[in-house]
Amino acid sequence: MPFVVVRVNMAITAEQELELKARLGQAIGLVPGKSEEYLLVSIEDKCHLFLAGDGQMPLAYLEVSVFGNEVHAGYTAFTYAPRHVIGRAWTPSTTSAN
């Protein structure tokens, strides 16, 4: 079972959360044999995240666990997908930091 943890330092709406979950569900299909049907997603907003000492800019941290694929097929494509998924789920101008 793939497991994706998303932590952001912004408040996100229920609508944005559902959109993010749905887009991650689509993206996991890039890994052969994986689908949204078995995807576990945890989304945590308003986390205290800092990059280079700055906690005011919009930040996201993702942890992805995918097992059962010895040749890592689809991992490269999926590695880049969440970056685009998060960017489409919300824009900094529609959310507030902390």
C-alpha positions in Angstrom: 0.0 0.0 0.0 1.5 3.3 -1.0 1.5 6.0 1.7 1.9 9.7 1.1 2.3 12.3 3.9 1.9 15.9 2.9 2.8 18.6 5.4 2.3 22.3 4.5 2.8 25.5 6.6 -0.4 27.1 5.2 -4.0 26.6 6.1 -5.8 24.7 3.4 -9.6 24.4 2.8 -11.4 21.1 2.7 -11.9 21.6 -1.0 -8.1 22.0 -1.5 -7.5 19.0 0.6 -9.8 16.8 -1.5 -8.3 18.2 -4.7 -4.8 17.3 -3.5 -5.9 13.8 -2.4 -7.5 13.2 -5.8 -4.5 14.5 -7.8 -2.1 12.3 -5.7 -4.5 9.4 -6.4 -4.0 10.0 -10.2 -0.3 10.5 -9.9 0.3 7.1 -8.0 -0.9 5.4 -11.2 2.5 6.3 -12.7 3.9 3.5 -10.7 2.9 0.1 -12.3 0.5 -1.9 -10.1 -0.4 1.1 -7.8 -3.7 2.9 -7.8 -5.8 5.3 -5.7 -7.8 2.3 -4.6 -5.0 1.4 -2.2 -3.4 4.7 -1.6 -3.2 6.0 2.0 -2.8 9.8 2.2 -2.2 12.0 5.2 -2.5 15.8 4.8 -1.4 18.1 7.6 -1.8 21.8 7.3 -0.5 24.7 9.4 2.7 22.8 10.2 5.7 24.7 11.5 8.1 24.4 8.5 11.2 26.5 8.0 13.5 26.7 5.0 16.8 28.6 5.4 15.3 30.0 8.7 12.3 31.4 6.9 8.9 30.1 7.9 6.8 32.7 6.1 7.1 31.5 2.6 4.7 28.7 1.5 6.3 25.4 2.0 5.4 21.7 1.6 7.1 18.6 2.7 6.2 15.2 1.3 7.1 11.7 2.4 6.3 8.9 0.0 6.5 5.2 0.8 6.0 2.7 -2.1 6.9 -0.9 -1.7 6.7 -4.0 -3.8 8.4 -2.7 -6.9 12.0 -4.1 -7.1 13.0 -2.3 -10.3 11.4 1.0 -9.1 9.4 1.3 -12.3 7.5 4.6 -12.4 9.4 6.1 -9.4 11.1 8.8 -11.4 7.8 10.0 -13.0 6.0 9.9 -9.7 8.8 11.8 -8.0 8.1 14.8 -10.1 4.3 14.5 -10.0 3.6 15.7 -6.5 5.4 19.0 -7.1 2.9 19.8 -9.9 0.0 18.3 -7.9 0.6 20.7 -5.0 1.1 23.7 -7.2 -2.2 23.0 -8.9 -4.1 22.3 -5.7 -3.6 25.8 -4.4 -1.7 29.0 -5.0 0.0 31.0 -2.3 -2.2 34.0 -3.0 -5.3 32.0 -1.9 -3.8 30.6 1.3 -2.1 32.1 4.3 1.1 31.0 6.0 0.8 29.7 9.5 
